[in-house]
Amino acid sequence: MRLWLIVLLGSALTRLSTAFVPYPHHQRTSASSFLNHNHQRKSIKPQLTTCLNALPLAGVATAVPALTLLAGIILIHESGHYLAARYFGMKVDEFSIGIGPKLFGFKAFGDEFNLRLLPFGGYVRFPENYNATAVRLLESTAMENAKAFDSKQELDAAAKLINTLTLGSIDEKRRKQAKQLRDEQKKAKTTWWARFQTRKSEDAPIPELLDLDDVVIDFYDDPDLLQNRPWFQRAVVISGGVIFNLLLAWSIYFGQINFGPGLPQPIFDSGAVVTTTPRSNTAANGLLRQGDVILSMNGRSITDARPSAIDAEKGISSFISSIRSTADGDSIKLSVLHPGDKSPVNIALKPTRVSEKSPSTIGVMLAPNFVKSERIQSKDIIKASRLATDYTVRLTKATAGGISSALTGIVKGQGEAPQVTGPIGLVRTGSEIVATRDWSTVLMFAAAISINLGVVNALPFPALDGGQLLFILAEAVTGRKVDQRVQEGLTGAAIFFLLLFSASAAIGDIGSLFGL
């Protein structure tokens, strides 16, 4: 399975539905091929800048037409955030298409609009709700004071070991005790007898800032700041990018249906098709052949009659899982329809293992039983709207299902690792599609990218729109805002993870370009 990944500060997995083209499965895989890419949201310094970012890329490419197409999708995404914010009267610092050095810009509506050098991303930047520079300085001072305080504490070898293993719990406890003493001293100074007391020379002063908890953030109360608006308004702004991505895809599909060539609609029949000749050392050798349709296993149908593309994929994945779970030495019974035959035949075979650690297999590659492709068209505006909505919903579900399957497989370590392709590969593919000058295909590619961008941003991951929305919904349920430091810490950790993943994708892209 191939995953397409677009990354600047981070990445996430998703898949663009290619339901109109049947892809073969190896019997050991669990999902079909899909195009994938990612979007990330926060600035690399989330405590300094509030940004809503879109479609970042981690590579440099010269494919101008493809990059222009991607920049257009970025523009739509960021417009969703910006227009929602302006509708509610929120302050915005900057609307930017591209990243890196500024090429040119202008001011309108009191906001700054910029075009930057690298068209690999974009963002809407909102003003911060506190003096981040001052807070960072205080936090730096607190950390230095804590370090100096800890260095003066005498710990024996055993205590040092425990302190290290517990990530500084002893140091933290001593700082807490010191702060309690400091507070008691402050309270004592307010009494009338304190003036007659002499402070002992050996009592070293305890710093006001001894750790990060001592740093109090003075938040601005400006009602026009994003962070100070009601949770519902913030949720709409955060969701605006995803909503506009889906609206873009819907608009493309509506145009294709109503006054274009129509949308491709694959038609599948029941069962799974054997796409290759079985290997000589596997269970299917001599029993199955290329073109056979496997209808059922042990009396259970692989798919329903006339399944959708998604259901066909799920049926094959379930069939593969059943083979893998077959105990060593046990036989399975397959109902198989040979090419040209009118009735299926029953075949019994025993799944085998290619190696001791590999899962059970029958040694064939499978694909949905594709029959034909039809075109969805309608000149009726109402019907075309409904068909476009159904098509958008279906492909959005396919994309969400794809990412769910991919992430589940990665987390559980099931199946073969997906082949991850990053921004260089995506731009390369986009360039090839644009070069065909088949504008219907180009538009379908753009719609798929837009859906993919929308779905990946909806993931409940701190660096993405979905993660920020999760914080807002938690506030709506509990009635209390999630601590901003906690949000920024989780976002920073998420960005670091995505950076690592994106670096891996970029390395894979470069290797594929040079045939490595």
C-alpha positions in Angstrom: 0.0 0.0 0.0 1.3 3.4 -0.9 0.8 6.5 1.3 1.2 10.0 -0.1 2.5 12.5 2.4 2.9 16.3 2.2 4.9 17.7 5.0 6.6 20.9 6.3 6.5 21.0 10.1 4.7 17.7 10.4 2.7 15.0 8.7 -0.1 12.6 9.1 -1.4 9.7 7.2 -4.4 9.6 5.0 -5.5 8.3 1.7 -7.2 9.8 -1.3 -9.9 7.6 -2.6 -9.3 6.1 -6.0 -12.4 4.1 -6.0 -12.9 4.5 -9.7 -9.8 2.3 -10.4 -9.6 -1.3 -9.0 -6.2 -2.0 -7.4 -4.8 -5.5 -6.9 -4.1 -6.8 -3.4 -1.5 -9.3 -2.5 -3.1 -11.9 -0.4 -1.0 -10.8 2.6 -2.0 -7.1 2.5 -5.1 -5.6 4.1 -5.9 -2.6 2.0 -5.7 -1.2 -1.5 -3.6 1.5 -2.9 -4.6 5.0 -2.2 -3.0 8.5 -2.7 -2.2 10.2 0.6 -0.9 13.5 1.9 -0.9 15.5 5.1 -1.5 18.9 6.5 -0.3 20.5 9.7 -1.6 23.4 11.5 0.6 25.1 14.2 3.7 27.2 13.9 6.9 25.6 14.9 6.8 28.0 17.9 3.2 27.6 19.0 3.7 29.8 22.0 4.7 32.8 19.9 2.2 32.7 17.0 -1.3 31.4 16.5 -1.5 30.1 13.0 -3.8 28.0 10.9 -1.6 26.4 8.3 -2.4 24.4 5.2 -0.8 21.8 2.9 2.8 22.2 3.9 5.5 20.5 1.8 9.0 19.4 2.9 10.7 19.3 -0.4 11.6 21.7 -3.2 10.2 20.9 -6.6 10.2 22.7 -10.0 6.8 21.3 -11.1 5.2 24.7 -11.4 1.8 23.6 -12.7 1.4 21.0 -9.9 2.5 23.5 -7.3 0.1 26.1 -8.7 -2.7 23.6 -8.3 -1.7 22.8 -4.7 -1.3 26.5 -3.9 -4.9 27.0 -5.1 -6.1 24.3 -2.7 -4.1 26.0 0.0 -5.8 29.3 -0.8 -9.3 27.7 -0.5 -8.4 26.1 2.8 -7.0 29.2 4.4 -9.9 31.3 3.1 -12.2 29.1 5.2 -10.3 30.1 8.4 -10.0 33.7 7.4 -13.5 34.4 6.3 -14.9 32.7 9.4 -12.7 34.9 11.6 -13.7 38.0 9.7 -17.4 37.1 9.9 -17.1 37.1 13.7 -15.1 40.3 13.7 -11.9 38.7 15.0 -8.5 40.3 14.6 -6.1 38.7 12.0 -2.5 39.6 11.6 -1.6 37.9 8.3 -3.0 35.8 5.5 -0.2 34.1 3.7 0.1 31.8 0.7 3.4 30.0 0.6 6.2 29.9 3.2 9.7 31.4 3.6 10.8 34.9 2.4 8.1 37.3 1.4 7.9 38.1 -2.3 5.2 40.8 -2.2 2.1 41.7 -0.3 -0.5 44.3 0.4 -2.9 45.4 3.1 -6.6 45.3 2.9 -9.4 45.3 5.5 -6.8 46.1 8.1 -5.0 42.8 7.5 -1.8 41.9 5.7 -1.9 39.6 2.7 1.4 38.1 1.5 2.8 35.8 -1.2 5.9 33.9 -0.1 8.7 32.3 -2.0 7.8 28.6 -1.5 4.3 27.7 -2.5 4.3 24.6 -0.2 2.0 25.8 2.5 0.1 28.7 3.9 -1.4 30.1 7.1 -3.7 32.6 8.7 -1.9 34.2 11.6 -3.8 35.5 14.6 -2.5 37.9 17.3 -1.4 36.2 20.5 -3.4 36.7 23.7 -0.4 37.5 25.9 3.1 39.0 25.7 4.9 35.8 24.6 8.3 37.5 24.5 8.1 38.6 28.1 6.7 35.2 29.2 9.6 33.4 27.5 12.1 35.6 29.3 10.5 34.9 32.6 10.4 31.2 31.9 14.1 31.2 31.0 14.9 33.0 34.2 12.8 30.5 36.2 14.6 27.6 34.6 18.0 29.1 35.3 17.0 29.7 39.0 15.7 26.1 39.3 18.9 24.8 37.9 21.0 26.9 40.2 18.9 25.9 43.2 19.1 22.2 42.4 22.9 22.4 42.0 23.2 23.6 45.6 21.3 20.7 47.0 23.4 17.8 48.3 22.2 14.4 47.4 23.9 11.1 48.2 24.5 8.5 45.4 21.3 6.6 46.1 19.2 9.8 46.1 20.8 11.0 42.9 19.9 7.6 41.2 16.3 7.8 42.4 16.1 11.5 41.3 17.3 10.5 37.8 15.0 7.5 37.5 12.0 9.6 38.6 12.8 12.5 36.3 13.8 14.9 39.0 11.1 14.2 41.5 13.4 14.9 44.5 14.5 18.2 43.0 10.9 19.1 42.4 9.9 18.2 46.0 12.7 20.4 47.4 11.8 23.3 45.2 8.2 22.9 46.4 9.4 23.0 50.0 11.5 26.0 49.3 8.6 27.9 47.8 6.5 27.1 50.9 9.2 28.5 53.1 9.4 31.6 50.8 5.7 32.1 51.1 5.8 31.7 54.9 8.6 34.3 55.1 6.6 36.7 53.0 3.6 36.3 55.3 5.8 36.7 58.4 7.1 40.0 57.1 3.6 41.5 57.2 3.4 41.1 61.0 4.3 43.9 63.4 7.0 41.8 65.2 8.8 41.0 62.0 10.6 44.4 62.1 12.3 43.4 65.4 13.6 40.1 64.0 17.0 39.8 62.5 17.4 37.6 59.5 20.1 34.9 59.8 23.0 35.4 57.5 23.0 31.8 56.5 19.4 32.1 55.2 19.9 32.5 51.4 17.1 34.3 49.6 14.7 32.2 47.7 14.1 33.4 44.1 10.6 34.6 43.2 10.8 32.5 40.1 11.9 29.0 41.0 10.1 27.0 38.3 7.6 27.4 35.5 4.7 27.3 37.9 5.9 30.6 39.3 5.5 32.3 35.9 2.0 33.9 35.8 0.8 34.7 32.3 -1.2 37.9 32.1 -3.6 37.3 29.3 -5.1 40.1 27.3 -8.8 40.7 27.7 -9.3 42.1 24.1 -12.7 40.6 23.0 -11.6 40.6 19.4 -8.9 38.0 19.9 -9.5 34.5 18.7 -8.6 33.0 22.1 -11.1 35.3 23.9 -14.2 34.4 21.8 -16.9 31.9 22.8 -16.0 28.3 22.2 -18.6 28.0 19.4 -17.1 30.8 17.4 -13.6 29.4 17.8 -14.8 26.0 16.7 -16.2 27.5 13.5 -13.0 29.3 12.7 -10.9 26.2 13.3 -13.3 24.1 11.2 -13.4 26.6 8.4 -10.5 25.2 6.5 -11.9 21.6 6.5 -15.4 22.8 5.5 -14.0 24.8 2.6 -11.9 21.8 1.4 -15.1 19.7 1.3 -17.0 22.5 -0.4 -14.3 22.7 -3.1 -14.5 19.0 -3.8 -18.3 19.2 -3.9 -18.2 22.1 -6.4 -15.9 20.2 -8.7 -18.1 17.1 -8.5 -21.2 19.1 -9.1 -19.6 20.8 -12.2 -18.5 17.4 -13.6 -22.0 16.0 -13.1 -24.1 18.9 -14.2 -22.2 20.3 -17.2 -19.1 18.2 -17.5 -18.3 14.7 -18.7 -19.7 13.1 -15.5 -18.1 11.3 -12.6 -16.7 7.8 -12.9 -18.7 5.2 -11.0 -17.1 1.8 -10.7 -19.4 -1.2 -10.8 -18.3 -4.3 -8.9 -19.7 -7.8 -8.7 -19.4 -10.2 -5.7 -16.2 -12.0 -4.9 -12.4 -11.3 -5.3 -10.5 -11.8 -8.5 -7.2 -13.6 -8.6 -4.9 -11.3 -10.5 -1.8 -13.4 -10.8 -0.8 -17.0 -11.3 -0.2 -18.6 -7.9 3.5 -19.2 -6.9 4.8 -22.7 -7.3 5.5 -23.2 -3.6 2.1 -22.0 -2.2 -1.2 -23.6 -1.3 -3.1 -22.3 -4.4 -0.6 -23.7 -6.9 -2.5 -26.0 -9.3 -5.8 -25.2 -7.7 -6.4 -21.5 -8.5 -5.4 -19.6 -11.7 -5.4 -16.1 -12.8 -8.9 -14.7 -13.5 -10.6 -17.0 -11.0 -13.2 -15.3 -8.8 -13.3 -16.4 -5.2 -16.9 -16.1 -4.0 -16.8 -17.4 -0.5 -14.7 -19.0 2.2 -16.1 -21.8 4.4 -19.6 -20.8 3.3 -19.1 -17.1 4.1 -19.3 -14.7 1.1 -16.3 -12.5 0.4 -18.6 -9.6 -0.5 -22.2 -8.8 -1.1 -23.7 -8.7 -4.6 -22.9 -5.4 -6.3 -20.7 -4.0 -3.5 -19.4 -0.5 -3.3 -15.7 0.1 -3.8 -15.3 0.5 0.0 -17.3 -2.7 0.8 -15.3 -4.6 -1.8 -12.0 -3.5 -0.1 -13.4 -4.4 3.3 -14.5 -7.8 2.1 -11.0 -8.7 0.7 -9.3 -7.4 3.9 -11.6 -9.6 6.0 -10.9 -12.6 3.7 -7.1 -12.0 4.1 -7.5 -11.8 7.9 -9.4 -15.1 8.0 -6.6 -16.8 6.1 -4.0 -15.4 8.4 -5.9 -16.6 11.4 -6.2 -20.2 10.1 -4.4 -22.6 12.3 -1.4 -24.5 10.9 -2.5 -27.7 9.1 -6.2 -26.7 8.9 -8.0 -26.6 5.5 -10.3 -23.9 4.1 -13.0 -24.4 1.6 -13.3 -21.9 -1.2 -16.2 -21.4 -3.7 -14.5 -20.4 -7.0 -15.8 -19.4 -10.3 -13.4 -20.2 -13.1 -13.4 -18.0 -16.2 -16.0 -19.1 -18.7 -17.8 -21.3 -16.3 -21.4 -20.7 -15.3 -21.3 -22.5 -11.9 -18.7 -22.2 -9.1 -16.7 -25.2 -7.9 -15.6 -26.0 -4.3 -11.9 -26.1 -3.7 -10.1 -27.2 -0.4 -6.6 -26.0 0.4 -4.3 -25.6 3.3 -2.8 -22.1 3.9 1.0 -22.3 4.4 3.7 -20.0 5.7 6.5 -18.7 3.5 8.7 -18.6 6.5 8.4 -19.5 10.2 7.5 -16.0 11.3 5.4 -15.0 8.3 1.5 -15.3 8.4 -0.4 -18.0 6.7 -1.0 -17.4 3.0 -2.4 -19.0 -0.1 0.0 -17.2 -2.4 -2.2 -15.1 -4.7 -2.9 -11.4 -5.3 -6.5 -10.3 -5.2 -8.5 -7.3 -6.4 -12.2 -6.3 -6.3 -14.3 -8.0 -9.0 -14.5 -4.9 -11.2 -17.1 -5.2 -14.0 -17.3 -1.8 -15.6 -17.2 2.0 -15.0 -20.3 4.1 -15.5 -20.6 7.9 -15.7 -22.8 9.9 -13.2 -24.4 12.8 -15.0 -27.5 14.9 -14.6 -28.6 18.2 -16.1 -31.1 18.7 -13.3 -29.5 21.0 -10.7 -31.3 19.5 -7.7 -30.4 16.0 -8.7 -26.9 17.0 -9.6 -26.5 18.6 -6.2 -27.7 15.4 -4.5 -25.4 13.2 -6.5 -22.4 15.5 -5.8 -23.2 15.4 -2.1 -23.4 11.6 -2.2 -20.2 11.4 -4.1 -18.4 13.7 -1.7 -19.7 11.9 1.3 -18.7 8.5 -0.1 -15.1 9.5 -1.0 -14.7 11.3 2.3 -15.7 8.1 4.1 -13.3 6.2 2.0 -10.5 8.6 2.9 -11.3 8.4 6.6 -11.6 4.6 6.4 -8.2 4.5 4.6 -6.4 6.5 7.3 -8.1 4.5 10.0 -7.0 1.2 8.5 -3.5 2.4 7.8 -3.0 3.8 11.4 -4.5 0.7 12.9 -2.2 -1.5 10.9 0.8 0.5 11.9 0.0 0.6 15.6 -0.8 -3.1 15.8 2.0 -4.1 13.5 -0.3 -6.0 11.2 0.5 -6.6 7.6 3.2 -5.1 5.5 4.3 -1.5 6.3 2.8 1.0 3.9 5.2 2.5 1.4 5.2 6.2 2.3 5.7 8.8 -0.4 6.2 12.4 0.5 5.8 15.8 -1.2 8.3 15.2 -4.0 6.4 12.1 -5.1 3.1 14.0 -4.8 4.3 16.9 -6.9 5.8 14.5 -9.4 2.4 12.7 -9.8 0.6 16.0 -10.0 2.9 17.2 -12.7 2.3 14.0 -14.7 -1.5 14.5 -14.4 -1.3 18.2 -15.4 0.9 17.3 -18.3 -1.8 15.1 -19.8 -3.9 18.3 -20.4 -7.0 16.2 -19.5 -8.6 18.9 -17.4 -11.3 16.6 -16.2 -8.7 14.3 -14.6 -6.8 17.4 -13.2 -10.0 18.6 -11.5 -10.7 15.1 -10.1 -7.1 15.1 -8.8 -7.6 18.5 -7.2 -10.9 17.3 -5.6 -9.2 14.2 -4.2 -6.4 16.3 -2.8 -8.9 18.7 -1.2 -10.8 15.9 0.4 -7.6 14.4 1.7 -6.5 17.7 3.1 -9.8 18.2 4.8 -9.9 14.7 6.4 -6.3 14.8 7.6 -6.9 18.1 9.2 -9.9 16.7 11.1 -7.7 14.1 12.8 -7.7 14.6 16.6 -4.0 15.2 16.7 -2.7 18.3 18.5 -0.8 19.8 15.5 -3.8 19.6 13.3 -7.2 21.4 13.2 -8.9 18.4 14.6 -6.7 18.4 17.6 -7.3 22.1 18.3 -11.0 21.5 17.9 -10.8 18.7 20.4 -9.4 21.2 23.0 -12.3 23.5 22.3 -14.9 20.8 22.6 -13.3 19.7 25.9 -13.9 23.3 27.1 -17.5 23.2 25.9 -18.1 20.0 27.9 -16.3 20.9 31.1 -16.9 24.6 31.1 -13.1 25.3 31.6 -10.4 26.1 29.0 -7.6 23.6 28.6 -4.5 25.2 30.0 -2.8 27.0 27.2 0.7 25.7 28.3 -0.6 22.2 28.1 -2.0 22.9 24.6 1.3 24.4 23.4 3.3 21.6 25.0 1.2 18.9 23.3 1.3 20.7 20.0 5.0 21.1 20.1 5.5 17.4 20.9 3.1 16.5 18.0 5.0 18.8 15.6 8.3 17.1 16.6 6.8 13.7 15.9 5.4 14.8 12.5 8.8 16.3 11.7 10.5 12.9 12.2 7.8 11.2 10.1 8.1 13.8 7.3 11.8 13.5 7.2 11.4 9.8 6.6 9.0 10.4 3.8 11.3 13.0 2.2 14.2 10.5 2.3 12.0 7.9 0.7 11.1 10.4 -2.1 14.7 11.2 -2.9 15.6 7.5 -2.9 12.8 6.7 -5.3 13.9 9.5 -7.7 17.4 8.0 -7.9 16.2 4.4 -8.0 17.5 3.5 -4.6 
